Amino acid sequence: MVLGVAGLSVGLALGGVVLLVALGWTLQRTVDEEAFRTADAVARLAGENALPDPLPVAGGQLRVQVVDSAGRIRAASIDADRLVPMVRPDQLTGTGRQRTVVPGQRLGWEGPVRVVAVPARSAGEPVTVLVGRSTVDVRHATQAARTVLLVAFPLLVGLLAVVAWRVVGATLRPVEALRSGAAEITGRDAAGRLPVPASQDEIHRLAVTLNDMLDRLAAARARQRSFLADAAHELRSPLTNMRTELEVAQRLGDRTDWPAVAADLLTDTERLGRLVDDLLLLARLDEEPAHQVDHLRAAEPVELGALLTEAAARWPGPTAGTAGSPEAAVVAGTAGPREAAVVGAGPVEAAVVGAGESPEGVVVGAGRAVSPEVTVVAAAGAVWTVGVPDELRRVLGNLVDNAVRHARTRVVLAVQPAADGTYHLVTVTDDGPGIPVADRERVFRRFARLDEGRARDAGGAGLGLAIVRELVRRGGGTVTLDDAHPGLTVRLHLPVLPDPD
């Protein structure tokens, strides 16, 4: 504020000086023009040998003399001196128009006098027309202007300072309210809000934007706290189980079945390791902008039929083949759309079903006499997409694991080439209980599980579908859930890559 007023004062002072200089120059130019007009008129009379005596001059502010080369006054106005010229002969050049300033005492005037000289000829002899004009009115005008500026300048500066103080204060008052509101918001205050001014201006929009930002930060903080609470709970569960098993084994002493304890501890350790890996993956996905360039560099052409075959082969039964077996080769064939050979089908013992796990450690649902059939429906020809192979394997692996966990008898993997040339459609269908429409968006949230999936042996940590959505989104695709009548169909839309061949 002080700097603004000081700058304004300097600007006004410079403006006043410029005004005075311009006013003095303009008035002086007016005096010279008036004197030269009179001198030119007298010079024309001298050239016509028609000089009257006395010379006619309008008003009493001008005095005129016609002086010859010897300095004698040949003619003069009625109030001009007829003996002493206004300008000494040695000061006249004799050629050209000139102007000078002489003291007013020589002419009986106060203050300086502006004298102009115009050469002429009278009766064949060279003469000089001298016209004197008092500049006292010019001096009075500039002094009056200077006095007005000296008096008005402090008053104007003071008035502008008061106005600026009030205007700036009124303008910054909402900003001060925002600052005070921001100072009152603490890290623990999740519901902190900034005051929004009533005026519909930039500060109002700033306050609204800042409140929206606070809402987003509060929502992110709530998600983070929920995530940390769920992660702590999920991490504590296997640790509690492991500690309980070890304490029981310690109390039993020699009666402990150490191979069984080791197997249980290994199961909990694998579950804990999978959970930690999932948490680290989600944390890395949250930093997507920082890893976006690396992600694009890692993307490459991927054939979806081979990925589906690989995902199905992760569930081999006692009589199933492997990814490189003839059965798998039939699945990946390109003769045309058809149901391929069953991969991973076959009876298993009930005891194994009750405690057994998939290749990723996912427990098969207890109470089923056989594991569900995992079938691949291949497309005619290769179906190419672009993405990170490991991420696509993780997506399909999570979807197949979920489908096998909830399916009753069968899981079908299928791929349909893009009809419009933009997205391929990959579906994973099971004949399980399905998911209600109201819960289909919620299951993609982290640690979100339906009630039937919260049992330790039947359900995972609730991170599989969250990882699927994040990885698919990074690859430029989408994932949705749909009814299979009965069961559930997961629909993946993955971007098309032209066949490299």
C-alpha positions in Angstrom: 0.0 0.0 0.0 2.8 2.5 1.0 4.8 1.6 -2.1 1.7 2.1 -4.3 1.1 5.6 -2.8 4.7 6.5 -3.1 4.8 5.4 -6.7 1.6 7.4 -7.4 3.2 10.5 -5.8 6.3 10.2 -7.9 4.1 9.8 -11.0 2.0 12.8 -10.2 5.1 15.0 -9.4 6.6 14.1 -12.8 3.3 14.8 -14.5 3.1 18.2 -12.8 6.6 19.1 -14.0 5.8 18.1 -17.5 2.6 20.1 -17.4 4.4 23.2 -16.3 7.1 22.9 -19.0 4.4 22.2 -21.6 2.3 25.2 -20.5 5.3 27.6 -20.5 6.4 26.4 -23.9 2.9 26.8 -25.4 2.4 30.3 -24.0 5.9 31.4 -25.2 5.1 30.1 -28.6 1.9 32.0 -28.7 3.7 35.2 -27.7 6.3 34.7 -30.5 3.6 34.0 -33.1 1.7 37.1 -32.2 4.9 39.2 -32.4 6.0 37.7 -35.7 2.5 38.4 -37.3 2.8 42.0 -36.3 6.4 42.3 -37.5 5.5 40.7 -40.9 2.6 43.2 -41.3 4.9 46.1 -40.6 7.6 44.7 -42.9 5.1 44.6 -45.8 4.2 48.2 -45.2 8.0 49.1 -45.2 8.4 47.2 -48.5 5.6 49.3 -50.0 7.2 52.6 -48.7 4.0 53.1 -46.8 5.1 53.2 -43.2 2.9 55.5 -41.1 4.1 57.3 -38.1 3.2 56.3 -35.5 2.9 52.7 -36.5 -0.6 51.2 -35.8 -0.5 48.4 -33.2 -3.5 46.6 -31.8 -3.6 46.6 -28.0 -1.1 47.8 -25.5 1.0 44.7 -25.1 3.1 45.3 -28.3 5.7 47.9 -29.1 7.1 48.3 -32.6 10.2 50.0 -34.0 11.6 50.2 -37.5 15.4 50.6 -37.3 17.9 51.3 -40.2 21.3 49.8 -40.5 22.8 52.7 -38.5 20.6 52.0 -35.6 18.4 55.1 -36.1 14.6 54.6 -35.5 12.8 55.4 -38.7 9.3 54.7 -37.3 7.7 53.5 -34.1 4.4 52.8 -32.4 2.8 55.4 -30.3 4.1 54.1 -27.0 7.6 53.0 -28.2 10.8 54.8 -27.6 11.9 56.9 -30.6 15.5 57.4 -29.5 16.8 54.0 -28.2 16.1 50.8 -30.1 14.8 47.8 -28.1 17.8 45.8 -29.3 21.3 47.2 -29.8 22.5 47.3 -33.4 25.4 45.0 -32.6 22.9 42.3 -31.5 21.1 42.2 -34.9 22.6 40.0 -37.6 20.8 41.9 -40.4 19.7 38.7 -42.1 17.0 36.2 -41.1 14.4 36.3 -38.5 15.6 36.2 -34.9 14.2 36.4 -31.4 15.7 37.5 -28.1 14.8 38.5 -24.5 15.7 41.9 -23.1 15.0 43.3 -19.6 11.7 45.1 -19.3 13.3 48.2 -17.6 14.6 49.3 -21.0 11.0 49.5 -22.3 9.3 50.6 -19.1 7.7 47.1 -18.5 8.0 44.7 -15.6 9.7 41.5 -16.2 11.5 40.2 -19.3 10.3 41.3 -22.8 10.3 39.0 -25.8 11.7 40.9 -28.9 11.5 39.5 -32.5 13.4 41.0 -35.4 12.3 40.7 -39.1 14.4 42.2 -41.9 12.8 44.4 -44.5 13.5 47.1 -47.1 12.1 50.6 -47.1 12.9 53.1 -50.0 15.6 50.7 -51.2 17.4 50.7 -47.8 17.6 47.7 -45.5 15.7 48.1 -42.3 14.8 45.8 -39.3 11.3 45.6 -37.8 11.5 45.1 -34.0 8.4 44.0 -32.1 8.5 43.7 -28.3 6.0 41.7 -26.4 5.8 41.5 -22.6 5.9 38.0 -21.1 4.6 39.0 -17.7 1.3 37.3 -18.4 3.1 34.1 -19.4 5.0 34.3 -16.1 1.8 34.9 -14.1 0.1 32.0 -15.8 2.9 29.6 -15.1 3.2 30.8 -11.5 -0.6 30.3 -11.0 -0.4 26.8 -12.4 2.6 26.0 -10.2 0.8 27.3 -7.2 -2.3 25.3 -8.0 -0.3 22.2 -8.4 1.7 22.7 -5.2 -1.6 23.2 -3.2 -3.6 20.5 -5.0 -0.9 17.9 -5.2 -0.7 17.0 -1.5 -4.5 17.1 -1.3 -4.9 14.8 -4.3 -2.2 12.4 -3.1 -3.9 12.3 0.3 -7.3 11.7 -1.3 -6.0 9.0 -3.5 -4.3 7.3 -0.6 -7.5 7.2 1.4 -9.4 5.9 -1.6 -6.8 3.3 -2.4 -6.7 2.3 1.3 -10.4 1.8 1.3 -10.6 0.1 -2.1 -7.6 -2.2 -1.5 -8.8 -3.0 2.0 -12.3 -3.9 0.7 -10.7 -6.0 -2.1 -8.3 -7.8 0.2 -10.8 -8.4 3.0 -12.0 -11.6 1.4 -8.4 -12.7 0.8 -7.7 -12.1 4.5 -10.8 -14.1 5.4 -9.5 -16.9 3.2 -6.1 -16.7 4.9 -7.7 -16.9 8.3 -9.9 -19.8 7.3 -6.9 -21.6 5.9 -4.9 -21.0 9.1 -7.8 -22.6 11.1 -7.8 -25.7 9.0 -5.6 -28.4 10.6 -4.4 -31.7 9.2 -7.0 -33.5 11.4 -9.9 -31.3 10.4 -11.4 -33.3 7.5 -14.4 -31.0 7.3 -12.6 -27.7 7.1 -14.0 -25.1 4.7 -13.0 -21.7 3.5 -15.4 -18.7 3.6 -16.9 -17.9 0.2 -17.5 -14.2 -0.4 -20.9 -13.1 -1.8 -19.4 -11.2 -4.7 -19.3 -13.0 -8.0 -15.7 -12.2 -8.8 -12.3 -13.9 -9.1 -11.9 -14.2 -5.3 -15.3 -15.9 -5.2 -14.2 -18.4 -7.8 -10.9 -18.9 -6.0 -12.7 -19.7 -2.8 -15.0 -22.2 -4.6 -12.0 -23.8 -6.3 -10.1 -24.1 -3.0 -13.1 -25.6 -1.3 -13.4 -28.2 -4.1 -9.7 -28.9 -3.6 -10.2 -29.4 0.1 -13.1 -31.7 -0.6 -10.9 -33.8 -2.9 -8.1 -33.9 -0.3 -10.6 -34.9 2.4 -12.0 -37.6 0.1 -8.4 -38.8 -0.7 -7.5 -38.7 3.0 -10.6 -40.8 3.9 -9.8 -43.3 1.2 -6.2 -43.4 2.4 -7.3 -44.0 6.0 -9.8 -46.7 4.9 -7.1 -48.3 2.8 -4.6 -48.3 5.6 -7.2 -49.7 8.0 -8.2 -52.5 5.6 -4.6 -53.2 4.8 -3.7 -53.4 8.5 -6.6 -55.7 9.1 -5.7 -58.0 6.2 -2.1 -58.1 7.2 -3.0 -58.7 10.8 -5.2 -61.7 10.0 -2.4 -64.0 8.6 0.0 -62.9 11.2 -2.5 -63.7 13.9 -3.2 -67.1 12.4 0.5 -67.8 12.3 1.1 -66.7 15.8 -1.9 -68.8 17.1 -0.6 -71.9 15.3 2.9 -71.4 16.7 1.5 -70.9 20.2 -0.7 -74.0 20.0 2.2 -76.0 18.6 4.5 -74.8 21.4 1.9 -75.8 24.1 1.5 -79.2 22.6 5.2 -79.9 22.6 6.0 -83.3 21.3 2.4 -84.0 20.3 2.6 -81.3 17.6 2.3 -82.4 14.0 5.1 -80.2 12.7 4.6 -81.0 9.0 1.0 -79.9 9.3 2.0 -76.8 11.1 4.6 -76.0 8.5 2.0 -76.5 5.8 -0.4 -74.1 7.5 2.3 -71.6 8.1 3.4 -71.8 4.5 -0.2 -71.2 3.4 -0.5 -68.1 5.6 3.0 -66.9 4.4 2.0 -67.2 0.8 -1.3 -65.4 1.5 0.7 -62.6 3.3 3.2 -62.4 0.4 0.4 -62.1 -2.2 -1.3 -59.4 -0.1 1.9 -57.4 0.2 2.6 -57.8 -3.6 -0.9 -56.5 -4.3 -0.5 -53.6 -2.0 2.8 -52.7 -3.6 1.3 -53.0 -7.1 -1.6 -50.7 -6.2 0.8 -48.2 -4.6 2.8 -48.2 -7.9 -0.4 -47.8 -9.9 -1.3 -44.7 -7.8 1.9 -43.1 -9.0 0.8 -43.6 -12.7 1.8 -40.1 -13.9 5.4 -40.7 -12.7 5.6 -44.0 -14.4 3.6 -43.2 -17.5 6.6 -42.9 -19.8 8.0 -46.2 -18.6 4.6 -47.9 -19.0 4.5 -46.7 -22.7 8.0 -48.0 -23.3 7.1 -51.4 -21.9 4.0 -51.8 -24.1 4.3 -54.2 -27.0 2.1 -56.3 -29.3 0.3 -59.2 -27.4 -1.7 -62.0 -28.9 -4.9 -62.5 -26.8 -5.5 -66.1 -27.8 -2.2 -67.2 -26.3 -2.8 -65.2 -23.1 -6.2 -66.9 -22.7 -4.7 -70.3 -23.2 -1.9 -69.5 -20.6 -4.5 -68.2 -18.1 -6.6 -71.4 -18.5 -3.6 -73.6 -18.2 -2.9 -72.3 -14.7 -5.7 -74.5 -13.4 -4.6 -78.1 -14.3 -6.5 -81.0 -12.9 -5.1 -84.5 -12.4 -5.7 -85.3 -16.1 -5.2 -81.8 -17.6 -2.4 -80.8 -20.0 -0.1 -77.9 -19.7 0.4 -74.8 -21.7 2.6 -76.6 -24.2 0.6 -79.8 -24.4 -1.4 -80.9 -27.5 -4.6 -80.0 -25.6 -3.4 -76.4 -25.2 -2.4 -76.3 -28.8 -5.9 -77.2 -29.8 -7.2 -74.4 -27.6 -5.0 -71.9 -29.4 -5.9 -73.2 -32.9 -7.1 -70.9 -35.6 -9.4 -73.1 -37.7 -12.5 -71.1 -36.6 -14.6 -70.1 -33.6 -15.4 -73.2 -31.6 -15.3 -74.5 -28.0 -11.7 -75.7 -27.5 -10.5 -78.6 -25.4 -11.1 -78.4 -21.7 -8.1 -77.2 -19.8 -7.8 -78.0 -16.2 -10.9 -80.2 -16.0 -11.0 -83.4 -14.1 -12.0 -85.0 -10.8 -10.1 -84.2 -7.6 -10.4 -85.6 -4.1 -12.8 -83.8 -1.7 -10.0 -83.5 0.9 -7.8 -81.8 -1.6 -10.6 -79.5 -2.7 -11.2 -78.5 0.9 -7.7 -77.4 1.5 -6.1 -77.2 -1.9 -5.1 -74.1 -3.8 -4.7 -72.9 -7.4 -1.3 -72.3 -8.9 -1.6 -68.8 -7.4 -2.6 -70.1 -4.1 -6.3 -69.3 -4.4 -8.3 -71.8 -2.5 -10.9 -73.8 -4.5 -14.4 -73.6 -3.0 -15.0 -76.3 -0.4 -17.7 -78.8 -0.8 -17.3 -79.3 -4.6 -16.5 -82.8 -5.7 -14.7 -81.5 -8.8 -13.1 -78.2 -9.8 -14.9 -76.3 -12.5 -14.0 -76.8 -16.1 -11.9 -73.9 -17.6 -12.7 -73.6 -21.3 -11.3 -71.4 -24.0 -13.3 -70.3 -27.0 -10.7 -69.3 -29.6 -11.2 -66.9 -32.5 -10.4 -67.4 -36.2 -6.9 -66.0 -36.6 -4.7 -64.2 -34.2 -6.2 -61.4 -32.2 -3.6 -58.7 -31.4 -3.7 -55.9 -28.8 -1.0 -53.6 -27.4 0.0 -53.6 -23.7 2.4 -54.8 -21.1 2.4 -58.6 -21.2 2.9 -59.0 -17.5 0.0 -56.7 -16.7 -2.4 -58.4 -19.1 -1.4 -61.8 -17.6 -2.1 -60.4 -14.2 -5.5 -59.1 -15.4 -6.6 -62.4 -16.9 -5.1 -64.4 -14.0 -7.1 -62.4 -11.4 -10.3 -62.8 -13.4 -9.9 -66.5 -13.9 -9.1 -67.0 -10.2 -12.3 -65.1 -9.2 -14.3 -67.0 -11.7 -13.0 -70.4 -10.6 -13.5 -69.5 -7.0 -17.2 -68.7 -7.5 -18.1 -71.0 -10.4 -20.3 -74.1 -9.9 -19.2 -76.3 -12.8 -17.7 -74.2 -15.6 -15.6 -71.2 -16.6 -15.5 -70.0 -20.2 -12.8 -67.7 -21.6 -13.5 -66.1 -25.0 -12.2 -63.4 -27.3 -14.1 -61.7 -30.1 -12.1 -59.6 -32.6 -13.1 -55.9 -32.8 -16.1 -55.4 -35.2 -15.4 -51.6 -35.4 -11.7 -51.8 -35.5 -11.2 -50.1 -32.1 -11.5 -52.6 -29.2 -11.3 -56.4 -28.9 -13.8 -58.0 -26.5 -12.5 -60.6 -24.0 -15.1 -62.3 -21.7 -14.6 -64.4 -18.6 -17.9 -66.2 -17.7 -18.7 -68.4 -14.8 -22.0 -70.1 -13.7 -21.8 -69.1 -10.1 -24.1 -67.0 -8.0 -23.2 -63.8 -9.9 -23.1 -60.3 -8.4 -26.2 -58.0 -7.8 -26.4 -55.0 -10.1 -26.1 -52.7 -7.1 -22.8 -54.2 -6.1 -21.1 -54.3 -9.5 -19.4 -51.0 -9.1 -18.5 -51.5 -5.5 -16.6 -54.7 -6.1 -14.0 -52.8 -8.1 -13.1 -50.8 -4.9 -10.1 -51.8 -2.9 -10.8 -54.4 -0.1 -14.4 -54.5 -1.3 -15.9 -58.0 -0.9 -19.4 -59.3 -0.8 -20.5 -60.9 2.4 -20.1 -64.4 1.1 -16.5 -63.7 0.1 -15.2 -62.7 3.5 -14.4 -66.1 4.8 -10.7 -66.7 5.1 -10.7 -69.8 3.0 -13.3 -68.8 0.4 -12.3 -65.2 -0.4 -9.2 -63.2 -1.1 -8.3 -59.8 0.2 -10.6 -57.9 -2.1 -7.8 -56.4 -4.3 -8.1 -58.5 -7.4 -10.8 -56.6 -9.3 -9.3 -53.3 -8.1 -6.0 -54.3 -9.7 -7.8 -55.4 -12.8 -9.5 -52.1 -13.3 -6.3 -50.1 -12.7 -4.3 -52.2 -15.1 -6.9 -52.2 -17.8 -7.3 -48.4 -17.5 -3.6 -47.9 -17.9 -3.7 -49.9 -21.1 -6.5 -47.8 -22.6 -9.3 -50.3 -22.1 -12.4 -50.8 -20.0 -13.9 -53.5 -17.8 -17.5 -54.1 -16.9 -19.7 -56.8 -15.4 -22.8 -58.3 -16.9 -25.3 -61.2 -16.2 -24.5 -64.6 -17.6 -27.9 -66.3 -16.7 -26.8 -67.9 -14.5 -23.5 -66.5 -13.3 -21.4 -63.5 -14.2 -19.6 -62.3 -17.3 -16.6 -60.0 -17.1 -16.2 -58.0 -20.3 -12.8 -56.6 -21.2 -12.5 -54.1 -24.0 -8.8 -53.9 -25.1 -7.4 -51.7 -27.8 -6.8 -53.1 -31.3 -3.3 -53.5 -32.8 -3.1 -54.3 -36.5 -1.8 -57.7 -37.2 2.0 -57.3 -37.4 2.2 -59.9 -40.2 
